[in-house]
């Protein structure tokens, strides 16, 4: 592509966010509502892990996602860790996931001293491919006499699978859930990026046994730092809440009946979450409109704007371009960032990181292909043109 195209694209994006010297990839938006909620919780003095806003925020997310139980925690990584503990993942177990993801997905697996097994993603969704998953299990796994899925070569149990809804676009959850059921594998959804995304009318994070959300500063809504564990069964939520509260017994002061974790979300973060949640619908409308504007601009170029699958409603957390090749990807990113417009490639692929050198993987052709082309472009909902 010519320098003229890069300049045209940069001018277009800068016009969307006029008045900003630097245009970030995704920044939070705050109003007087947020300030009121924060002022209320500060005045109450209940700013830590006890307070009414924690319960309120959990109830709001529960109603919105239609999960059975929602547990507010300090971040999305803590939610993933709890999900793996609840799934029975332990030392030397195998957990299937995708290499095209943020490092937290795989870090949580290593917290349990388990080993990641990377399966390829699909180009249509950028998330774990059901066909590749099914083929790998048919060729490399078996169900033992205890009805546990194991690898043929090492006999290691495959306890769980974490599918990530990449950039907010839902994975093909019906097919993935069916495969997990067939092979007795616990299904966990990393929905950190997909609050407000639906697959066939059902919210992401509610297809599996567990789902996780993130409310980091760059997400659809933010609590500053925070996450949520969604549970398919009520008793799972009760157990997870107990573990997240240092496994503290209710009826005996300072008695802890098992190893627990200090993972509960502080009330001050939950207060901000409640405020932010009050205008989530407005955020989602703005982001979908922004996606339409981007799609229209790039439709006649060599850069493909990634759109939601036909069976899904995506939150378009991070708008994504697919460049024609790696060279053009790097040129676009370098050009825009030089002009104060933050664009970025996808995460460094997990199977390439030395910290996960003990991984197992299938062929990752689509993962590599996408990594060579993905460009995330400014996606904040507070554009001046909507």
C-alpha positions as CSV (number, residue, x, y, z in Angstrom):
1,X,0.0,0.0,0.0
2,X,1.1,3.6,-0.6
3,X,2.0,6.2,2.0
4,X,-1.0,8.1,0.8
5,X,-3.3,5.3,2.0
6,X,-1.6,5.2,5.4
7,X,-2.0,8.9,5.7
8,X,-5.6,8.8,4.6
9,X,-6.4,6.1,7.3
10,X,-4.6,8.1,9.9
11,X,-6.4,11.2,9.1
12,X,-9.7,9.3,9.2
13,X,-9.0,7.9,12.6
14,X,-7.8,11.2,14.0
15,X,-11.0,12.8,12.7
16,X,-13.0,10.3,14.7
17,X,-11.3,11.3,17.9
18,X,-10.7,15.0,17.1
19,X,-9.2,17.1,19.8
20,X,-6.8,14.5,21.1
21,X,-3.1,14.8,20.6
22,X,-2.7,11.1,21.4
23,X,-5.4,8.6,20.5
24,X,-5.2,5.5,22.7
25,X,-6.3,2.0,21.7
26,X,-9.1,1.9,24.2
27,X,-9.6,4.3,27.1
28,X,-12.2,4.3,29.8
29,X,-15.0,6.9,29.9
30,X,-16.2,8.5,33.1
31,X,-19.0,10.8,34.1
32,X,-20.5,12.4,37.1
33,X,-22.3,9.1,37.8
34,X,-19.0,7.4,38.4
35,X,-17.9,10.2,40.7
36,X,-21.2,9.9,42.7
37,X,-20.8,6.2,43.3
38,X,-17.2,6.5,44.3
39,X,-18.0,9.4,46.6
40,X,-20.8,7.3,48.2
41,X,-18.5,4.4,48.9
42,X,-15.7,6.6,50.3
43,X,-18.2,8.3,52.6
44,X,-19.4,4.9,53.8
45,X,-15.8,3.9,54.7
46,X,-16.5,0.4,53.4
47,X,-13.9,0.5,50.6
48,X,-12.4,-3.0,51.0
49,X,-13.9,-6.5,50.6
50,X,-17.1,-5.8,52.4
51,X,-19.9,-3.5,51.3
52,X,-23.2,-3.4,49.4
53,X,-21.7,-2.5,46.0
54,X,-20.0,-5.9,45.7
55,X,-23.4,-7.7,46.0
56,X,-25.1,-5.2,43.7
57,X,-22.5,-5.5,41.0
58,X,-22.6,-9.3,41.1
59,X,-26.4,-9.1,40.9
60,X,-26.2,-6.8,37.8
61,X,-23.8,-9.1,36.0
62,X,-25.8,-12.1,37.0
63,X,-29.0,-10.7,35.5
64,X,-27.3,-9.5,32.4
65,X,-25.5,-12.7,31.5
66,X,-28.2,-15.1,32.9
67,X,-25.5,-17.1,34.7
68,X,-26.4,-19.2,37.8
69,X,-23.8,-17.5,40.0
70,X,-21.4,-14.5,39.7
71,X,-18.4,-14.0,42.0
72,X,-16.6,-10.6,41.9
73,X,-12.9,-11.0,42.2
74,X,-9.8,-8.8,41.9
75,X,-9.1,-9.4,38.2
76,X,-9.8,-11.8,35.3
77,X,-6.7,-13.9,36.0
78,X,-8.0,-14.7,39.5
79,X,-11.3,-15.7,38.0
80,X,-9.5,-18.1,35.6
81,X,-7.4,-19.5,38.4
82,X,-10.5,-20.2,40.5
83,X,-12.2,-21.8,37.5
84,X,-9.3,-24.2,37.1
85,X,-9.2,-25.1,40.8
86,X,-12.9,-25.7,40.7
87,X,-12.4,-27.9,37.6
88,X,-10.0,-30.2,39.5
89,X,-7.0,-29.3,37.5
90,X,-3.8,-30.3,39.3
91,X,-0.1,-31.0,38.8
92,X,0.8,-32.5,35.3
93,X,-2.8,-32.3,34.0
94,X,-3.4,-31.0,30.5
95,X,-5.5,-28.0,29.7
96,X,-6.4,-27.2,26.1
97,X,-6.4,-23.6,25.0
98,X,-5.4,-21.3,22.1
99,X,-2.0,-19.7,21.5
100,X,-3.7,-16.5,20.2
101,X,-4.6,-15.1,23.6
102,X,-3.4,-12.8,26.3
103,X,-0.8,-14.4,28.6
104,X,-3.1,-14.5,31.6
105,X,-5.1,-17.3,30.0
106,X,-2.0,-19.6,30.1
107,X,-0.5,-18.2,33.3
108,X,-3.5,-19.4,35.2
109,X,-2.9,-22.9,33.8
110,X,0.7,-22.8,35.1
111,X,-0.5,-21.6,38.5
112,X,-1.9,-25.2,38.9
113,X,1.3,-26.7,37.6
114,X,-0.6,-28.0,34.6
115,X,0.6,-28.1,31.0
116,X,-1.1,-26.1,28.1
117,X,-2.0,-27.9,24.9
118,X,-2.5,-25.4,22.1
119,X,-5.1,-26.1,19.4
120,X,-5.4,-23.9,16.3
121,X,-8.0,-21.1,15.9
122,X,-10.3,-20.5,13.0
123,X,-9.7,-17.6,10.7
124,X,-13.5,-16.8,10.8
125,X,-13.6,-16.2,14.5
126,X,-10.0,-15.9,15.7
127,X,-10.9,-18.3,18.5
128,X,-10.4,-22.0,19.1
129,X,-11.4,-24.1,16.1
130,X,-13.9,-26.9,16.8
131,X,-12.9,-28.9,13.8
132,X,-9.2,-28.8,14.7
133,X,-10.1,-29.6,18.3
134,X,-12.2,-32.6,17.3
135,X,-9.6,-34.0,14.9
136,X,-6.8,-33.6,17.5
137,X,-8.7,-35.5,20.2
138,X,-9.8,-38.2,17.8
139,X,-6.1,-38.8,16.8
140,X,-4.4,-38.2,20.1
141,X,-6.8,-38.9,23.1
142,X,-8.8,-41.7,24.6
143,X,-11.2,-42.1,27.5
144,X,-9.8,-44.4,30.2
145,X,-11.6,-46.8,32.5
146,X,-12.4,-44.0,34.9
147,X,-14.1,-42.0,32.1
148,X,-11.2,-39.5,32.1
149,X,-9.9,-38.1,28.8
150,X,-6.2,-38.7,28.5
151,X,-3.4,-38.3,25.9
152,X,-2.5,-41.5,24.3
153,X,1.2,-40.9,24.3
154,X,1.8,-39.8,27.9
155,X,-1.5,-41.0,29.6
156,X,-1.8,-37.5,31.1
157,X,-5.4,-36.4,31.9
158,X,-6.9,-33.7,29.8
159,X,-9.0,-32.0,32.5
160,X,-10.2,-28.8,31.1
161,X,-10.4,-26.5,28.0
162,X,-10.2,-22.7,28.0
163,X,-11.6,-21.0,24.9
164,X,-11.1,-17.3,24.6
165,X,-13.5,-15.0,22.8
166,X,-10.9,-13.0,20.9
167,X,-11.3,-9.3,20.8
168,X,-15.0,-9.8,21.9
169,X,-16.0,-12.0,19.0
170,X,-17.8,-15.2,20.2
171,X,-16.3,-18.6,19.6
172,X,-18.5,-21.4,18.1
173,X,-19.7,-22.4,21.5
174,X,-22.3,-25.0,20.6
175,X,-19.7,-27.2,18.8
176,X,-17.0,-26.7,21.4
177,X,-19.4,-27.5,24.2
178,X,-20.5,-30.7,22.4
179,X,-16.9,-31.8,21.9
180,X,-16.1,-31.2,25.6
181,X,-19.1,-33.1,26.7
182,X,-18.2,-36.1,24.5
183,X,-14.7,-36.2,25.9
184,X,-15.6,-35.4,29.5
185,X,-13.5,-32.2,29.5
186,X,-14.5,-29.2,31.7
187,X,-15.3,-26.2,29.6
188,X,-14.1,-22.8,30.7
189,X,-14.7,-19.6,28.8
190,X,-12.2,-16.8,29.0
191,X,-14.7,-14.0,28.3
192,X,-12.4,-11.3,29.6
193,X,-13.0,-9.3,26.4
194,X,-16.6,-10.2,25.6
195,X,-19.0,-8.6,28.1
196,X,-22.0,-7.7,25.9
197,X,-21.2,-10.4,23.3
198,X,-23.8,-13.0,22.5
199,X,-23.6,-16.3,20.5
200,X,-27.1,-17.3,19.1
201,X,-28.7,-15.0,21.7
202,X,-26.9,-16.4,24.7
203,X,-24.2,-14.4,26.6
204,X,-20.6,-15.5,26.3
205,X,-19.3,-17.1,29.5
206,X,-22.5,-19.1,30.1
207,X,-22.0,-22.0,27.8
208,X,-19.3,-23.7,29.8
209,X,-19.0,-24.9,33.3
210,X,-17.3,-21.6,34.1
211,X,-16.9,-18.3,32.5
212,X,-14.6,-15.3,33.4
213,X,-14.9,-11.6,32.8
214,X,-12.4,-8.7,33.1
215,X,-13.1,-5.1,34.1
216,X,-9.6,-3.9,33.6
217,X,-9.2,-0.2,32.6
218,X,-9.3,-1.0,28.9
219,X,-12.4,-3.2,28.9
220,X,-16.0,-2.4,27.9
221,X,-16.7,-1.2,31.4
222,X,-14.1,-0.9,34.1
223,X,-13.7,-1.2,37.8
224,X,-10.1,-0.1,37.6
225,X,-9.0,-3.6,38.2
226,X,-11.4,-6.5,38.7
227,X,-13.0,-9.6,37.3
228,X,-15.9,-11.9,37.6
229,X,-16.3,-15.7,37.8
230,X,-19.5,-17.0,36.2
231,X,-20.7,-20.5,37.3
232,X,-23.1,-22.9,35.7
233,X,-24.2,-24.3,39.1
234,X,-25.1,-22.5,42.3
235,X,-23.0,-24.7,44.5
236,X,-20.0,-24.1,42.4
237,X,-20.4,-20.3,43.0
238,X,-20.7,-20.8,46.7
239,X,-17.5,-22.9,46.8
240,X,-15.7,-20.4,44.6
241,X,-16.8,-17.5,46.8
242,X,-15.5,-19.4,49.9
243,X,-12.1,-20.0,48.2
244,X,-11.9,-16.4,47.1
245,X,-12.5,-15.2,50.7
246,X,-9.4,-17.0,52.1
247,X,-11.6,-20.0,52.8
248,X,-12.7,-18.3,56.0
249,X,-15.3,-20.2,58.1
250,X,-18.5,-18.3,58.8
251,X,-19.2,-19.5,62.3
252,X,-15.6,-19.5,63.8
253,X,-13.6,-16.3,63.9
254,X,-10.3,-16.4,62.0
255,X,-10.8,-20.1,61.2
256,X,-9.9,-21.2,57.6
257,X,-10.8,-24.7,56.6
258,X,-8.7,-25.1,53.5
259,X,-6.1,-23.2,51.4
260,X,-7.9,-20.1,50.2
261,X,-7.1,-17.0,48.2
262,X,-7.5,-13.3,48.9
263,X,-9.3,-12.7,45.6
264,X,-12.5,-10.8,46.5
265,X,-13.2,-7.5,44.7
266,X,-13.0,-4.4,46.9
267,X,-16.2,-2.5,47.4
268,X,-14.7,0.7,45.9
269,X,-14.0,-1.2,42.6
270,X,-17.5,-2.7,42.7
271,X,-19.0,0.8,43.1
272,X,-17.3,2.0,40.0
273,X,-18.5,-1.2,38.2
274,X,-22.1,-0.4,39.2
275,X,-21.8,3.1,37.8
276,X,-20.2,1.9,34.6
277,X,-22.8,-0.8,34.1
278,X,-25.6,1.8,34.1
279,X,-24.5,2.9,30.6
280,X,-23.2,-0.4,29.1
281,X,-26.0,-0.3,26.5
282,X,-24.9,3.1,25.3
283,X,-21.3,1.9,25.1
284,X,-22.2,-1.1,23.1
285,X,-24.3,1.0,20.7
286,X,-21.4,3.4,20.2
287,X,-18.9,0.6,19.6
288,X,-21.1,-1.2,17.1
289,X,-21.6,2.1,15.2
290,X,-17.9,2.7,15.3
291,X,-17.3,-0.8,13.8
292,X,-19.7,0.1,10.9
293,X,-17.8,3.3,10.2
294,X,-14.5,1.5,10.1
295,X,-16.0,-1.3,7.9
296,X,-17.2,1.3,5.4
297,X,-13.9,3.1,5.3
298,X,-11.7,0.0,4.8
299,X,-14.1,-2.0,2.5
300,X,-12.3,-0.9,-0.7
301,X,-8.8,-1.3,0.6
302,X,-6.5,-4.3,0.9
303,X,-7.1,-4.2,4.7
304,X,-10.0,-6.4,5.8
305,X,-12.1,-5.2,8.7
306,X,-13.0,-8.1,10.9
307,X,-16.7,-8.4,11.5
308,X,-18.8,-10.4,13.9
309,X,-19.8,-14.0,12.8
310,X,-23.3,-14.3,11.4
311,X,-24.6,-16.2,14.4
312,X,-23.3,-13.7,16.9
313,X,-23.6,-10.2,18.3
314,X,-20.1,-8.9,19.2
315,X,-19.2,-6.1,21.5
316,X,-16.4,-5.1,19.1
317,X,-14.1,-4.5,22.1
318,X,-11.1,-4.0,19.9
319,X,-11.7,-3.3,16.3
320,X,-9.5,-5.4,14.1
321,X,-8.0,-5.1,10.7
322,X,-6.3,-8.0,8.8
323,X,-3.5,-6.7,6.7
324,X,-2.6,-8.4,3.4
325,X,0.7,-9.6,4.9
326,X,3.1,-9.1,7.8
327,X,5.1,-6.4,6.0
328,X,2.0,-4.2,5.4
329,X,0.9,-4.9,9.0
330,X,4.1,-3.5,10.4
331,X,4.1,-0.5,8.0
332,X,0.6,0.4,9.1
333,X,1.4,0.1,12.8
334,X,4.6,2.0,12.6
335,X,3.1,4.8,10.5
336,X,0.0,5.4,12.8
337,X,2.0,5.2,16.0
338,X,4.5,7.8,14.7
339,X,1.5,10.1,14.3
340,X,0.2,9.5,17.9
341,X,-2.4,7.0,16.9
342,X,-2.1,3.8,19.0
343,X,-2.4,0.7,16.9
344,X,-0.9,-2.6,17.8
345,X,-0.4,-6.2,16.6
346,X,-1.9,-9.2,18.4
347,X,-0.3,-10.6,21.5
348,X,3.0,-12.5,21.2
349,X,1.9,-16.0,20.5
350,X,1.9,-18.2,23.6
351,X,3.6,-21.2,22.1
352,X,6.6,-18.9,21.1
353,X,7.2,-17.7,24.7
354,X,10.1,-19.4,26.5
355,X,8.0,-19.5,29.7
356,X,5.7,-22.1,28.0
357,X,8.4,-24.1,26.3
358,X,7.0,-27.3,27.8
359,X,3.7,-26.9,25.9
360,X,2.1,-29.4,23.6
361,X,0.5,-28.2,20.3
362,X,-1.2,-29.2,17.2
363,X,-0.3,-27.5,13.9
364,X,-1.1,-23.8,14.3
365,X,-1.3,-22.6,10.7
366,X,-4.3,-20.3,11.3
367,X,-2.8,-18.9,14.5
368,X,0.4,-18.0,12.7
369,X,-1.5,-16.6,9.7
370,X,-3.6,-14.3,11.8
371,X,-0.6,-13.2,13.9
372,X,1.1,-12.0,10.8
373,X,-1.9,-9.8,9.9
374,X,-3.8,-8.6,12.9
375,X,-3.9,-4.9,13.7
376,X,-6.0,-3.5,16.5
377,X,-7.1,0.1,15.9
378,X,-8.6,2.7,18.3
379,X,-11.8,1.4,19.7
380,X,-12.8,3.8,22.5
381,X,-16.6,4.4,22.5
382,X,-16.3,8.1,23.2
383,X,-15.6,9.1,19.5
384,X,-16.9,12.5,18.5
385,X,-18.6,11.2,15.3
386,X,-21.2,9.0,17.0
